[in-house]
């Protein structure tokens, strides 16, 4: 499934599409698609985006219901992010 094909069901019933998001959010999505679950720090290293940009992109992806997160068991100060679905 390509980034532009992915739609996610939002809490309010609307659908959020990857194609409607910023280029940085699309890149973060692709990194997670290819690499699997990662921490924000790992996404920063893989994408070469600054941490602030990755944090913003992850927020938009989570808000759209495209990405989910939970506390990283190895380091509770971090979260692991993955694509929903």
ABEGO torsion letter per residue (X at the ends): XBAAABBBBBAAGBBBBAAABBAAAAAAAAAAAAAEBBBAAAAAAAAGBBAAAAAAAAAAAAAAGABBBBBBAABAABBBBBBBX
